[in-house]
Amino acid sequence: MTRHTATVTIQATRESGTAVFSYTVTTVAALEPEQALALLAALQPRLTGAAVLDARGTLLAGDAGLDDTALAVRSGTHTVLAAAGAGTLRGLLELDLEAVLAALDGRA
């Protein structure tokens, strides 16, 4: 019932010639590298190692010794690497890495 009343009110306002608009600003605070790794660990229980690097490849948090089998996702500002144990679904790990990278960059 409330939705109907609101719709009728908006329509009446439009018909009167009054401009109707909604302006919403959403800001997302970027995660710190340690927070990003904690999020990844929560999403991937079989995680065996992970790291966050800056754009130049400098280690910001995590494991320095990940090998070539680690998956990596990159943005213009960060790289997130992860290695996981047997039974891990690679596609799900990739999606989780993308989500963590977005949160790290403040795009989540």
C-alpha positions in Angstrom: 0.0 0.0 0.0 2.8 2.4 0.8 4.5 1.7 -2.5 1.3 2.6 -4.4 1.0 5.9 -2.5 4.6 6.8 -3.2 4.1 6.0 -6.9 1.0 8.1 -7.1 2.7 11.0 -5.4 5.7 10.8 -7.7 3.4 10.6 -10.8 1.4 13.7 -9.5 4.6 15.6 -9.0 5.8 14.8 -12.6 2.5 15.8 -14.0 2.7 19.2 -12.3 6.0 19.8 -14.1 8.2 19.5 -11.1 11.5 17.7 -11.8 11.8 14.5 -9.9 15.2 12.8 -9.5 17.1 10.6 -7.1 20.8 11.2 -6.4 22.6 8.5 -4.5 26.3 8.5 -3.9 27.8 5.2 -2.8 31.4 5.2 -1.6 33.3 2.0 -0.8 36.3 2.1 1.4 39.2 0.1 0.0 40.5 -2.8 2.1 44.0 -2.8 3.5 46.2 -5.6 2.1 45.9 -7.6 5.4 42.1 -7.3 5.4 42.0 -8.4 1.7 44.0 -11.6 2.6 41.7 -12.2 5.6 38.7 -12.0 3.3 40.3 -14.4 0.8 41.0 -16.8 3.6 37.4 -16.7 4.8 36.2 -17.3 1.2 38.7 -20.1 0.5 39.2 -22.6 3.4 41.7 -24.6 1.4 44.0 -21.7 0.8 47.7 -22.6 1.3 49.2 -19.2 0.6 48.3 -15.8 -0.6 50.0 -12.4 -1.2 49.2 -8.8 -2.1 51.6 -6.9 -4.2 51.6 -3.2 -5.3 51.8 -2.2 -9.0 55.7 -2.5 -8.9 55.6 -6.0 -7.5 56.5 -5.1 -4.0 55.1 -7.4 -1.3 52.5 -5.5 0.8 51.1 -8.5 2.8 51.2 -12.3 2.8 53.5 -15.0 1.7 56.7 -14.0 -0.2 57.5 -17.5 -1.4 54.5 -18.4 -3.6 55.5 -20.5 -6.6 54.5 -20.5 -10.2 51.4 -22.5 -9.6 49.7 -19.7 -7.7 46.8 -17.9 -9.5 47.1 -14.2 -9.9 44.7 -11.3 -10.7 45.9 -7.8 -11.4 44.6 -4.3 -11.5 46.5 -1.1 -12.2 47.4 -0.8 -8.5 47.5 -4.3 -7.0 48.2 -8.0 -7.7 46.6 -10.7 -5.6 48.1 -14.2 -5.7 46.8 -17.3 -4.2 47.7 -21.0 -3.9 45.1 -23.6 -2.7 45.2 -27.2 -1.8 43.7 -30.2 -3.6 40.0 -30.1 -4.2 39.8 -26.4 -4.7 37.6 -25.3 -7.5 39.8 -23.2 -9.7 36.9 -21.2 -11.2 35.6 -20.3 -7.8 39.1 -19.3 -6.6 39.4 -17.0 -9.6 36.1 -15.4 -8.8 37.1 -15.0 -5.2 40.4 -13.4 -6.2 38.6 -10.9 -8.5 36.2 -10.0 -5.6 39.1 -9.5 -3.2 41.0 -7.4 -5.8 37.9 -5.2 -6.3 37.5 -4.8 -2.5 41.2 -4.0 -2.3 40.9 -1.3 -5.0 37.7 0.1 -3.5 35.5 -1.2 -6.3 33.4 -3.7 -4.3 
